Amino acid sequence: MNFGTSRAEYENLTRTEISFIYRAWEDKLVRESTFARDAFLNAYVNANRKKGTLPIKLWEKHFNGQKTVETAQDDLKTITAIEDAETGWIEEIYKANGIPMRKKAKKGVD
């Protein structure tokens, strides 16, 4: 196994550090084999499902919740600050493609 360390660096590791490295490698191996097992099982179940039933998704999307008004306003302020600072390259792209620029809308949330 190559962890991006030289032989001298590896020899300077303590037994405890080496055991932590092996444990991390074992965890990685178990995680990857579990993902492969889940993907195979999911594909098998979806291939052999009854007609008219929906397939099972491999990955579930997790939503962290709704944005609050305060976070939306903070995000909008950040975006408008970036747009004000970096509009030159956008105008160049529009001009090169012969597309007229839209007029800037009123900024901010009321």
SVG drawing of the C-alpha trace seen along z (x, -y; Angstrom):
<svg xmlns="http://www.w3.org/2000/svg" viewBox="-49 -48 63 59">
<polyline fill="none" stroke="black" stroke-width="0.4" points="0.0,0.0 1.3,-3.4 0.0,-6.3 2.1,-8.9 4.9,-8.6 8.5,-7.6 10.0,-4.5 11.8,-6.7 8.5,-8.4 6.8,-5.0 9.6,-3.6 9.3,-6.6 5.6,-5.9 4.7,-4.3 2.9,-1.1 -0.2,-3.0 -0.1,-5.2 0.4,-2.2 -2.6,-0.5 -4.7,-3.6 -3.6,-3.6 -4.6,0.1 -7.9,-0.5 -8.7,-3.4 -7.8,-1.2 -10.1,1.6 -13.0,-0.9 -12.5,-2.1 -12.5,1.4 -15.7,2.3 -17.4,-0.9 -16.6,-0.3 -17.7,3.3 -20.9,2.3 -21.6,-0.2 -21.0,2.4 -23.2,4.9 -26.0,2.4 -25.7,1.4 -25.9,5.0 -28.8,5.8 -30.7,2.7 -30.0,3.6 -31.2,7.2 -34.4,6.1 -35.2,3.5 -34.6,6.0 -36.9,8.6 -39.6,6.2 -43.3,6.8 -44.8,4.9 -46.3,1.5 -44.1,1.1 -41.7,-1.8 -38.0,-1.0 -36.0,-1.5 -33.6,-4.4 -30.0,-3.7 -29.2,-7.0 -31.7,-9.0 -31.4,-12.7 -31.4,-14.4 -32.7,-17.9 -31.4,-20.0 -34.6,-22.0 -36.1,-25.2 -34.0,-28.3 -35.0,-31.1 -35.6,-34.6 -32.4,-35.8 -30.2,-33.2 -31.8,-34.0 -31.1,-37.7 -27.5,-37.0 -27.0,-34.8 -28.6,-37.5 -26.2,-40.1 -23.2,-37.9 -24.4,-37.2 -25.0,-40.8 -21.6,-41.8 -20.0,-39.2 -22.0,-40.3 -21.1,-44.0 -17.4,-43.1 -17.2,-40.7 -19.6,-41.9 -16.9,-42.5 -16.4,-39.0 -20.1,-38.4 -20.5,-41.4 -17.6,-40.2 -19.3,-36.8 -22.6,-38.4 -20.9,-40.7 -18.8,-37.9 -22.0,-35.9 -24.0,-38.9 -26.6,-38.6 -27.9,-41.9 -27.5,-42.4 -30.6,-42.5 -31.2,-45.5 -30.3,-45.0 -33.3,-44.4 -33.8,-46.0 -31.5,-44.4 -32.3,-43.3 -35.3,-41.7 -38.1,-43.9"/>
</svg>
